[in-house]
Amino acid sequence: MKKILFLCSRIPYPLIGGDKIRMFNSLKMLSQEYSIDLLYIDREDPKKNTEFLLKSFCNKVQCFKISILSHYIKTLIGFFLNNKPLQVNYYYDKRIQNWIDNNIDNYDMVYCNHIRTTEYVRKYNISKIVDFVDSIAMNYMKAYKNSSGIWKLIYKIEKERVASYEKEIAKEFDKKIVISHIDKDFIDPENKYSIKVIGNFVDDINYDKNLIINKNQLSFLGKMNYEPNVSAVVHFSKKIFPILKRKFPNLIFKIIGSYPTKKVKKLGNIEGIEITGFVENPYNEIQKSLLFIAPMISGAGVQNKILEAMKMGKCVITTEIGAEGLESLNGDELIISKNDNELLQNIISCIEKKNLIKNIEINSKKYISKHYSKQVIYSIFIDFIKN
């Protein structure tokens, strides 16, 4: 059995955020065909149950601890000494490089999750695979437009560095994966580098299907320190929800997800908005909601939160940015809004005419089964890696 070194810039479990879901699912799929050694970066040692779970898919698990202060120092030094993306400098550590230098000959190939780990193996003549996940440069270009202050400066610097770096990696690595055609076309508009589009599969979701739906509840799910999620709920909560609240006084909007920032927590002061923080089973909250709202105004790739809600058969209302990357839509699987007013009117229509929701709920499940099931994605993924 061939051996793969799997590099992650963070621990791939627990599954908090779409990035970890992508890492963990890739790890599981590869483990069916290859012997895997996992190397990841974290700020603390893994919990015993997490390490035990990871070892069920891996031959070895190697964790390198890097403090937040060390991350920042590396980023600052890199900013002045090279033109690499800030996040590549942020995750680069000489101890990791030395470990890879001493062990790379033990592997048949290396799999880099995200460009943050690619710097470690660029110099090696070994079969190299990179999962860009999405185009970070495109993500930062959108974030730059919606930011201010120091973050606007950071995004300005980073979007240019990342755009150049993504193209360098696409040229150097043997196999390249990305989550959607929109991200692929941004990284490689002339189709020079044969980047393969492979989406996330949606695994079985554990939730109570018998929970009674609260006809006054809207919900959003995401890691709430991630900029696109923060900007989405802040914009919706301040610009759109107050109008809905005046029309439907009993309406509530639940923002579900770990690590809410101060900006997100402040939204709890708006009447009708609830910030849950971490929830043991967030899908029960989604099940109780009449609608799942994904009002994205920035971001890139495919929104895993949308796929999961569709898998559950929920009516999803999102924006054009939120729907970016979803392939082969017929138009009746979810509701896509072009602007704030259309988003507002779509929500009002669904609340007032609940029969509109039924057809979408049925079609959303069918769509996920056809395009994002475990069987479909596994077949595409393994065939690409092998061939």
Number of C-alpha atoms within 10 A of each C-alpha: 8 10 17 24 23 23 25 24 23 20 24 23 16 11 14 15 20 17 16 17 20 21 25 18 19 21 22 16 17 20 18 11 14 16 18 26 21 23 21 19 22 17 14 12 12 14 8 9 9 13 16 13 12 20 15 11 21 21 15 15 16 14 20 16 15 16 10 12 9 13 17 16 13 19 21 14 13 19 16 9 9 10 16 19 24 23 20 22 23 22 23 22 18 9 10 19 14 11 12 16 13 10 11 16 11 11 16 14 18 22 26 26 25 23 24 21 24 25 16 20 19 14 9 12 9 16 14 21 22 23 23 25 27 27 25 23 24 22 19 27 20 19 23 20 13 14 16 12 7 9 13 17 12 15 21 16 17 22 22 17 17 23 19 16 19 20 15 13 19 22 16 14 19 15 19 25 24 22 24 23 21 22 26 26 13 18 27 18 11 10 11 11 19 15 23 18 20 19 27 24 23 23 14 11 12 11 15 13 12 9 12 11 15 15 15 16 21 22 22 25 26 26 22 26 17 14 16 23 24 20 23 20 27 16 15 20 23 12 14 16 22 18 13 18 16 10 11 15 13 13 20 21 25 22 28 23 22 18 16 22 15 10 14 21 17 13 18 17 11 12 16 18 23 17 19 17 19 15 12 8 12 18 20 16 23 24 23 21 25 22 26 25 29 25 29 22 23 23 25 27 26 24 22 20 21 25 22 21 26 26 24 22 22 28 27 26 22 24 22 15 21 26 23 17 21 19 15 8 11 9 10 14 22 23 20 21 21 11 13 15 11 13 20 18 13 16 21 15 13 18 20 10 10 12 11 13 20 13 14 21 21 18 21 23 19 16 21 21 17 10 18 22 18 17 13 14 18 21 11 14 18 15 10 14 14 7 5
